[in-house]
Amino acid sequence: MLRTLLIGTLLHAKHLSRSPFEIALALVIPLVQATLAVYLFRAGDEPHRLLEAAVGAGLMGIWSSVLTGSGGAIQRQRWHGTLEMIMLAPRHPVLMILPITAASAVTGTYSLLATLLWGRLIYRIPLDFRHPVAFLVAAVVCVVGLSMFGLLMASTFVLLRNANALANPLEYPIWLLSGMLVPIATLPSWTVPIAAVLPTTWGARALREATSGGPVWPSAGVCLAISAACLVLGALFLVSFERRARAAGTLALS
């Protein structure tokens, strides 16, 4: 099982790294977002949070990659005519889909590295992480959380003929609710319960705490717990939705 996941993730990561669209998504867009974030924080007299702005912009890039990857995970298989073979493989469907969403999260880490280097080279933002080791661990936890959340979303896309139609509108609401760039405390109170069940919220918080010097491990633990729940739900949904799609004869429709 572990070998299947590792080989599948490596294969899809190589595939994504050769896509001009994915490269632009992971590198160009986060730099634009990081530039806007730097000027916004400077205008708000909060220059001490410029590093947090660079980290938040990088997380936004990772989320964009995962969202596009989870929506495209099913859609591309339909276009290539391989979705039926994936679902009929003598393995649980989650072992076939999880490497695609994991590869999207792994390649999306280019965004985080790019925004940090962009901020350092262009805006002279000191990379002064209060907990550098915890920051690396939190980054891995955040990637795991995004991968599992992407799997949960990809499982629902089995029933949709155009998954990107649902994936695209979710990009900005999720990163806004997760507090990747805007503090959750500034949002309306009704958004708090929604933010609390998102692994992206706790992953972003863990990275922010590692940057500023707060408690990293509680947020990282909650992120992993929610990620495990997403994995279980994603596996159940994949089986259920796949059966419904096959019964309705819509599995291969694009």
N, C-alpha and C positions, 0 to 999 in steps of 0.2 A: 504493500500500500504506500509506504513512504517513498519507495523507489519510483512508483508511478507518479506521485505528486511532484517529486523533484525533477524528474525527466520532463514531465509535461510542462512544469513552470519554466524550465530552462528553454524548452523548444519554443513556447509561445513568447517568452521574453526576447529571444533572438528574432522571431518574426516581427514583433512590434518595433524592435530597434532598427529595423530596415524599412519602416513605413514613414514616408515624409510627413504624412498627416500626424502620426503619433509623435514624431520628433518635434514638429512645430507646436503641438499641444503641450508637450512636456517642457519645452525650453522657451519659446517665444512668449506665449501668453502669461506664464508666471512672472517674466521679467517686466511686462507691462503692468501687471497687478502690483508687483513689488514697487515699481516706480511711483504709481499712484498712491500706494500706502505710505511711502516715505514722505511724500509731499503733504499728504493729509495729516500725518502725525506731527510733522514740522509746523504746519499751519496751526495745529491745535496746541502748540507749546508743550509737546510731550516728546522731546528728542531722546529721552532716556528709554523710550519704548520702541526705538527704531529697529533694534535687533528682533524684538517680538513681532514687529510688522513684517520683517523679512521672513521669519519662520512661518508666520500665518499665511503669507502669500505663497510660500512653498507648499504648505498643506493644501491650499486651494488648488494648486496645480496637480497634486497627487489625487485629490478627490475628483477632479475633472477627468484624469486618466482612468481612474477606477470606474467612474460612472459611464464613460464612453466604452470602456472595455467590457463592463457587465452587460450593457445594452447590445454591444456588438458581438458578444460571446455567442449568443444564440443566433443573431441575425446573419453573421458571416457564415455560420455553419449551414444555415438555410440556403444562402446564396451559392455556397460551394457544393451543396448537395450531400453534405456529410452529417447532417443532424440526425438522420435516421440511424446511421451506423454508430454514432456516439451513444444514442439511447438504447440501441440493441446490443452494445458491447457487454461481454460477460463481467462487467464491473458495475459498482453502484454509480449512478449518474453523477453524483457529487465528485467522484474522483476524475471525471472527465471535464467538468465545468470549473471546479475550483482552481486548477492550474492556470486557466485563462484569466480569471479575476486576480489571482495572486501575481501573475506576470504583469498585469496592468498596474498593480500597486508597486511592484518592484521597479519597473521602468519609470513610474511616476516619481520615484525618489530623485530622479534627475532634476525635477522642479525644485526640490528643497535645496539641493546642492547649488543649482544655478542662482536662486534668489540670494543665498548667503554670499556667494562669490560676487554677484552683481552689487549687492549692498556694500561689500568690503572694498571692491576695486573702484566703483564709481562714486559712492557716497561716503566712503571712509568710515563705515560703521564698524566699530571694534567687535570682533567675535568673542566677546567676553561672557562665555557661558559659566554660570555659577556652579553647575554640576555637569561637567562635560561627559563623564562616564554615564551618568544617569540620562543625559540627553540622547546618547547613542542607543541606550536600552529603550528609552521612550519612543525613539524613532522606529525601532523594530516592532515594538508593541503597536504603534500607530499603523504601521504597514499591515500587520496581522489583522487588526481590527477592520481596516478598510477592505482587506481581501475577503473577510467573512461577510461583511456588510454587502459587498459587491456580489458575493455568492447568493445571498438572500434575495437581492434584487434580480439577479439573473434567473433565479428559479421562477419568478413571476412572469418573466419575459417569454417563457416557453409558450404561453397561451396567446401572445400578441404577435400579429403579423408585422408590425413595425415597432420594435422595441424602443428605438430612438425617439419616437414620438412621446413616450413617457419619460425616458431618461433625460432628455434635454431640459424640460422645465424643472427638474429636481436639483439642478446644479447649484444655483444661487440660494434657494431656500435652505438647503442642507448646510452649506458652509456658513450661512448667516446664523442658523439655529445652533450650530456647533461652536460658535464663538471663535472661529479660526482667525478672524480679524477684528470683529466688533465684540466687545464684552457682552456676555449673556445678561448681565445685570442691567444693561441699558434697553433690553427688549421688553415687550409687554409680559405681564406675569403669566398669561395663559400659554406662553411658549416654553415655560420652565419644564413641565412634565414631558413635553415632546423632546426637548434637548436631553433630558435625563436618560432616555432609553436609546440614544444614539451613541454607538461606539466612537464616532468621530468627535463627539463632545469631550469624552474623557481622554482620548488620545491627544487631542489638541491641548487640553488642560495639562496633561503630563509634560508635553514638550514646553509649554509656557512656564510651568513651574521649574523645570530644569534650567530654563533660560534665566529666570528671575531669582531663583533661589528658594522656591517653596517646596512643600512636600510632594515628591514625585510619585512614590510607590502606591499610595492609595488610589490615585487616579489611574495609574497603569493597571492595578489589579481589577478595578471596575471595568476598564476597557477590555481586558482579557475575558472577564466573566460574561459581558454582553456579547463579545465575539463568539464565545462558545455557544451561547444561546442562538446566535445567528446561524452558526454552523448546523446545529440540530434542526432548526426551523427550515433552513435552506434545503437540507437533505430530505426532510419530509415533504416539503412543497415540490421539490423536483420530481419525486416519485408520483405524487398525487396529480400534479399538473401534466406530467408526461402521459399518464394513463388517460386523462381527460382529452388531451390533444389527439392521442392515437384513436380513441373511441370516436371522436368527432371527425377524424380524417384531416386535421389541420396542422399536423406536426411539420410538414414540409412546405406549407404555404408561405410565400414571402410577401 
